[in-house]
Amino acid sequence: MLQGIHIQARGHSGPAKFATIRLMYSARLLDHFETPRNSGEVPSPDAAAQVENPACGDILKLTLRVIDGRIAEIRFRAKGCVPSMACGSALTELLQGRPVEEARQLRRQEIVKAVGGLPKASSHASHLAMDALAAVLKQLKT
């Protein structure tokens, strides 16, 4: 269960690790990680879903509220690696204000582009975001 801190990076601490992170990831990805957009939970959401990557243990939770067929508010909570948290943040930015039907058409590549690309070893983060999106949208009535 995700409690307490909204954002928690696993396996990255100390100045040497931070320098390595800066070399591995794009400036946009790091911006989403360091200054996450829409973190937290929507109070009394219309839909909520939490997914976990069983291979690495990363968790992403999405909550959202829909008004007049549009995503009026969307928030995320994440526990995992830097790219997973950045993809969660980027996903919420991409979906805020969009019609639900457009959200259903979102492609993984749009998330990857929004974070300025992902190293091949981090592609699981965009898949986790897409899985969370599919799960939360499944809960909405058509």
N, C-alpha and C positions, 0 to 999 in steps of 0.2 A: 504494500500500500504506500502511496506517495503521501507523506505527511511532512509538516514543518517547512523546510526550505523548498522553494519552488524549483530551483535549478541546482543540480548537484553533479559536478564533473567527477568521473571515476578515473583513477589512474594518472592524473595529471597534477603534479604539485612541484613547487620549488622553481627557482629561476632557470635552471638548465632545461627542465621540462617545458617551461613556458617559451623559451627561445626555440626549442624544437617544434612546438606547436605552430609558432609564427611562420616557420619555414614550410610546414606541411600544408597549411590551409590558406585559402584566399582571404583577402582583407574583408570581403563581404561576409564570408562564413564566420570569421572571428568577430565581426561587428554584431552579428546575430547572437553569437555566444556571449559576448561581453555585455551587450545591451539588448537582451531579449525583448521582443515585442509580444504583447498580449499574454504574458505569463500569469498563471493562476487558474482559477476556475470561475465559470459563469454561475452566479447564484440562480437557483431554480432553472436549470437549463432545459431546453426542449429535447436535447439528446446529449449523451455522454458515453464515451467508450475509452477503454484502456487496453492497449496491446503491448505485448512483450516479445522481444526477439529471443527465442529459446537458446540460440547459439551463443549470444553474448550477454544476455540479461538486461539489455537496454529496455526501458519502459517509456511509453508515450501515452499521455491521457489527453483527450480533447473533450471540451464541453462547448456547446453552442446554443444560441437562441436565434430563432427564425421569426421574422416579422414580414408579412406580405410576400412570402416566397423568397426572401433574401436573408442571407446570413447577417443578422444585425450585430451579433457579438459572438466572438470565438476566442477561446483561451486554451492554453496548453500547460501541462506540467510534464517534466521529463526527468528521468534519472538515467544517466548513461554517459556516453562519450561526447566529446565536443561536437562532432558532426550531427549526432542525433538531436541534441538540444538546438543547434542552429537550424536544422531542417524543420523542427517543430515550430520555431519562431517564424521562419520564412513561410511555412504553410499557412499560419494564421494571417499573415500579412496578405498573402495571395487571395485568401478566401473572404476576408472582411468586406461586407457590402455586396458580394457577388450573389446572383440568384442561385438557389440550390441546384437547379438543373445545370448551370455552368460549372458549379463545384464538382458535380458528378463527372464532368468531362476533363477535369484537371489531369495532366499527365506528369509522371515522375520527372521527366526532363525539365519541366517548368520549375520544380523545386530545386533541382540541381543547378539550373541557371540562376535562380534567385539567390543562391548562396555562393555564386561565383565558381561553381565546379566542386567536385569531390574526388579525392584520390580513390583509385580502384578499391583499395582495402576498406574504404569508408562508404561504399555504395549502399551497404545495408541500412544506413541512416535514412536515405530517401525511400527505401522500401518500407521501413517502419512507419514513416510519415504517411505513405499511401495506404498502408494497412489500417492505420488509425482513422484516416479519412473515410475509407470504405466502411469501417465498423460504425462510425458515428452517423454517417449518412443512411446506413441501413435502418437505423432506428427511427428515422423521420418518415412520416406518412407521405406518400407521393402526392 
